[in-house]
């Protein structure tokens, strides 16, 4: 048995705890180990906070002379969270409609260097809490953060392998 869901949320601060509680409730009901649930919920909170803060203002990306110049895309006030719990792992994806991530070398100057600037610490935290992480861009459509983690189950869990 598996569970998946997708939320389309407004880019508002109140959406972050909503997504986190939804994930925690799903994992609690399914019987996921609380420590794993906590790690994934913190990583999700960081990804959602990033989408809320950076995920929609693309006004400068429209070509001059284009009738839509100066206006953000219709979905710039929203972002999407999708979670898949399937047997041995949970995969979470947060997609927004913002300008996307800068080139990786601009994100952090050196591989595995600690991030001391206030901006970017959430991405480091996601990398520490998840087993596999991908930061990517959808050309002209925003950024996507995908991460997964191997699940541990409580005894008698509904979805246990």
SULHUUR-V595582 format. One record per pair of residues at least 12 apart in sequence whose ideal C-beta (glycine too) atoms are under 7 Angstrom apart, sorted by the first residue. I is the first residue (numbers start at 1). J is the second residue. D is the distance in whole Angstrom. If there is no record, write none. Layout:
BEGIN
i->I j->J d->D
i->I j->J d->D
END
This chain:
BEGIN
i->1 j->158 d->7
i->1 j->159 d->5
i->2 j->84 d->7
i->2 j->85 d->6
i->2 j->86 d->4
i->2 j->87 d->7
i->2 j->159 d->7
i->3 j->26 d->6
i->3 j->30 d->6
i->3 j->85 d->5
i->3 j->159 d->7
i->4 j->83 d->7
i->4 j->84 d->4
i->5 j->26 d->7
i->5 j->83 d->6
i->6 j->80 d->6
i->6 j->81 d->7
i->6 j->82 d->4
i->7 j->19 d->6
i->7 j->22 d->7
i->7 j->80 d->7
i->7 j->81 d->5
i->8 j->78 d->6
i->8 j->80 d->5
i->9 j->78 d->6
i->9 j->79 d->6
i->9 j->81 d->7
i->10 j->77 d->6
i->10 j->78 d->6
i->11 j->51 d->7
i->11 j->52 d->5
i->11 j->55 d->6
i->11 j->56 d->5
i->11 j->77 d->5
i->11 j->78 d->6
i->11 j->79 d->6
i->12 j->52 d->7
i->13 j->52 d->6
i->15 j->48 d->7
i->15 j->52 d->7
i->16 j->45 d->6
i->16 j->48 d->4
i->16 j->49 d->5
i->16 j->52 d->6
i->19 j->44 d->6
i->19 j->48 d->5
i->19 j->81 d->5
i->20 j->41 d->5
i->20 j->44 d->6
i->20 j->45 d->5
i->23 j->40 d->7
i->23 j->41 d->5
i->23 j->44 d->5
i->23 j->83 d->6
i->24 j->37 d->6
i->24 j->41 d->5
i->26 j->83 d->7
i->26 j->85 d->7
i->27 j->85 d->7
i->30 j->85 d->6
i->30 j->157 d->6
i->30 j->158 d->5
i->30 j->159 d->5
i->31 j->153 d->5
i->31 j->154 d->5
i->31 j->156 d->7
i->31 j->157 d->2
i->31 j->158 d->5
i->31 j->159 d->6
i->31 j->160 d->7
i->32 j->151 d->6
i->32 j->153 d->6
i->33 j->152 d->4
i->33 j->153 d->6
i->33 j->154 d->6
i->36 j->149 d->6
i->36 j->151 d->6
i->36 j->152 d->5
i->39 j->129 d->4
i->39 j->149 d->7
i->40 j->90 d->6
i->40 j->92 d->7
i->40 j->149 d->6
i->42 j->125 d->7
i->42 j->129 d->6
i->43 j->125 d->7
i->43 j->126 d->5
i->43 j->129 d->4
i->43 j->130 d->5
i->43 j->147 d->6
i->44 j->92 d->6
i->46 j->122 d->4
i->46 j->125 d->5
i->46 j->126 d->5
i->47 j->94 d->4
i->47 j->126 d->6
i->47 j->145 d->4
i->48 j->81 d->7
i->48 j->94 d->6
i->49 j->122 d->6
i->50 j->122 d->6
i->50 j->145 d->7
i->51 j->79 d->4
i->51 j->94 d->5
i->51 j->96 d->4
i->54 j->98 d->5
i->55 j->79 d->5
i->55 j->96 d->3
i->55 j->97 d->6
i->55 j->98 d->4
i->55 j->142 d->6
i->55 j->143 d->7
i->56 j->72 d->6
i->56 j->76 d->4
i->56 j->77 d->6
i->56 j->96 d->6
i->56 j->97 d->6
i->56 j->98 d->5
i->57 j->72 d->6
i->57 j->76 d->7
i->57 j->98 d->7
i->58 j->72 d->6
i->58 j->73 d->6
i->58 j->76 d->6
i->58 j->97 d->7
i->58 j->98 d->6
i->58 j->99 d->5
i->59 j->71 d->7
i->59 j->72 d->5
i->61 j->99 d->6
i->73 j->97 d->6
i->75 j->97 d->5
i->76 j->97 d->5
i->79 j->94 d->6
i->79 j->95 d->6
i->79 j->96 d->4
i->80 j->95 d->5
i->81 j->94 d->5
i->85 j->159 d->6
i->87 j->159 d->7
i->87 j->161 d->5
i->88 j->150 d->6
i->88 j->151 d->6
i->88 j->161 d->6
i->89 j->148 d->5
i->89 j->149 d->7
i->89 j->150 d->5
i->89 j->151 d->6
i->90 j->148 d->6
i->90 j->149 d->6
i->90 j->151 d->6
i->91 j->146 d->7
i->91 j->148 d->4
i->92 j->147 d->6
i->93 j->144 d->6
i->93 j->146 d->5
i->94 j->145 d->5
i->95 j->142 d->6
i->95 j->144 d->5
i->96 j->142 d->5
i->96 j->143 d->6
i->97 j->141 d->6
i->97 j->142 d->4
i->98 j->142 d->5
i->98 j->143 d->6
i->100 j->137 d->4
i->100 j->142 d->6
i->100 j->143 d->5
i->101 j->135 d->5
i->101 j->137 d->6
i->101 j->143 d->5
i->107 j->120 d->7
i->108 j->120 d->7
i->123 j->135 d->7
i->126 j->145 d->7
i->126 j->147 d->6
i->130 j->147 d->4
i->130 j->148 d->6
i->130 j->149 d->5
i->131 j->148 d->6
i->131 j->149 d->5
i->131 j->150 d->6
i->132 j->147 d->7
i->132 j->148 d->5
i->133 j->147 d->4
i->134 j->146 d->5
END
